[in-house]
Amino acid sequence: MSYAPLVLHGRRIILRTLSENDYDGWLEVRTRCRDWLQQWEPRPVNSTHLAEDRRSFVGRCAIRERERQLGTAFGFGIFLGGRFAGELTLSSIQRGPLQSGFIGYWIDEALAGQNITPEAVVTLMQYAFETLRLHRIEINIIPRNAASRRVVDKLGLRFEGVAERYLEIDGAWEDHARFAITAEEWAERAPEIVANWLLPRD
């Protein structure tokens, strides 16, 4: 069974669930930015990097669609002017007394520093808090990943400390700086954040 894509609109960007039709654009970015991206990607030691063939991509799209139907994760492509620009995920969604999820992202190196990622994160946070009704969103970043740190700094997300050897990245256990925002903080800050990142500029 096929499902209609989920589409979220930012100021300049569109977030859309991926399908096989996005493979060529995705592969072009992944190939061009491979060295820039792989150093930050979760991968156990002695395992291969993310498979980039069409079949594997289609399989991941199917898994993401299944997760969306179950409500356990939401994966999106970031599109700017119709061009594939990166990926953004809301994953490990927990309901019950937690009501939480984790945001992760990557962007085309050629588009880094153009405020595309912060806009995409705000677009997804608005959906997470106002549609999915989650209570907490967390973003975990390797401390030396300056580009990712700038995203949470621009959005003013709350720093909660460093989790030591938190995740295996490119074969090594890496510390992660933990940033979070709760529904209460979102309700207080949303008018300013949405105006700064999502509403049309005069």
N, C-alpha and C positions, 0 to 999 in steps of 0.2 A: 504494500500500500504506500502511495506517495502522499506527502503532506505539503500544504502550501508553505512557502518559506516564511520565517518570522523576520520582519523588517522593523528596525528602529531608526529614527531620524534624529541626527544632531543638527548643528548649524551648517556645517559643510560636508560632513561625512554621513554615510549610511552604514548601519550594521545589518548584515543579512546572513542567515544560515547558509552554509555552503552546499554546493551540489557538484556533480561531475562536470558541469559546464564551466565551473570556475578553475578547473585543473590547470589549464595552460597559463593563465595569469598568475596563479599561485606558484607554479613551477618556475616561471621566469624570475619571480622575486626570490624564491628560495635558492635558486641556482646562483644568482648574482650576489646574494647576501649570505651565502652559506657560512663562510668563516666568521662573519660578524655575529650570526645567530647561534651557531652550534656551541660556542663557549659558555652560553648561559642556559642551555636546555637540559632538563632532567634526563639522566641516562646512567644506568648502572655501569660499573667498571666492566670491561670486556664485552659490552653489548654494542650492537651496531647503532649508528645514528638513525634518525627518523627516515623511514623508507619514503622515497619520493616518486615512485612509479605510480601510474594512473590507478592501477588496481588497489594499491594500498591507500591512496587518497580517497577513492570511492568508498572503501571499507571504513575509513575514519569518519567520512560524512554520514554513513549509515549508523555508526555507533553514536555519533553526536545527535542524530535525529531520534534514536531510541532513548537517549538520555533526556532529550527535550520532552518527549512524550511521557516519560516517567517523572519528570520534574526534578531530576537529580543534577543536571548540568545544562548549560546553554552555551553553545559555541557559535561564534560569528566571524565572518570575514569583515574587515574594515575596507570600505570603498570610498574613494575620493574622486569625484567627477567620473564615476563609472569604472575607475581603475582600481584593481586590487592593491591594497596598501599594507595589509597585515592581518593579524588575527587577535581576537579578544575572547576570553572564556570566563564564564561564571560557573565554577565547578565545586564538587564536594558539598552540594547543598544538603544541609541537615534540617529537618523539620522538628516537630516535637518541641521540647523546651529550649533548643538551641536556635533554630530559625536563622541559620548562618550560611555563608558561602565564601569562596575565595575567587578573587579576580586575578587573571594572568593575561599578559599581552606581549606581542612583538610587532615591530613595524619595519617596513622597508627602510634600509639604511639611507637611501636617497631622500626620504621624506622625514627623517629624524630631525627634531628641533623645530618643527613647524606647528607644534601644538595640536597635532592630529590625535596622538594617543591620549592626552588629558581630556580632550573633547569626547573621544570614544568611551573613556572610562566613566565620565559623567553621564553620558547617554545610558550606559548600562546600569550605573548606580540608580538612576531615576527609575528604570524599569524594575530593578531588584527591590527597591524600597516601596515604590508606589503601586506596582502591579503584582509582583510576587509576594509582597508584604514580608520580606525578610527583616530580621532585627539587626543583623551585623554583617558587615563585609570586611574581609581582611585581604591585604596585599602583602606578600612576602618577597623581599628583594635581597640579593647578594649585596652586602655593603659596598663593595668596590664597583658595582654596576652603576656608574654615575648617571647614565642616560635614563635608566629606570627610576632612580632616586629623584630625578628632576620632576618626573610625573607626579609623584605623591607630594613633593614639596610645593609644586604649583597649585595643587588642590588643597593643600593644608590638612592632609590626613594626619591623624594622631599617631605618634610614634609610641610603641609599646615595649620596645626593648629588642634584644638580639637573641634569637634561638640558635644555640650552638650546634654545629653539624646537623642542621635541620633537614637537608635534602641533598640527594646525590645528583650532582650537576656535572655533566661531561666526565663521569667516572670518579669524581672526588666528592666527599662529604663537605658541604659548604655551610657556613653560618648564614643566617638570613635575618635582616632587619624586618621587624613586623610592624605594619601600619594598619589601622582599622578606623572604621566609622560605624556608628550605630544609628538606628532609626531615629532616636531622639536628636542626635547631632545633625542628621540629615534634615529633619523637620525644622530645626533652628537655622541651618545654613543654606537650605535649598534655594530660597529666593535669590540670594547672592550668587551661589554657584551656578544656577541655571541661567541667570542673567549674564554672567561672565562668559559662559561656555556654550550655551545652547540657543539663546534667543537671538534673533537677527540684530545686527548692529545698525544703528541709525545712519 
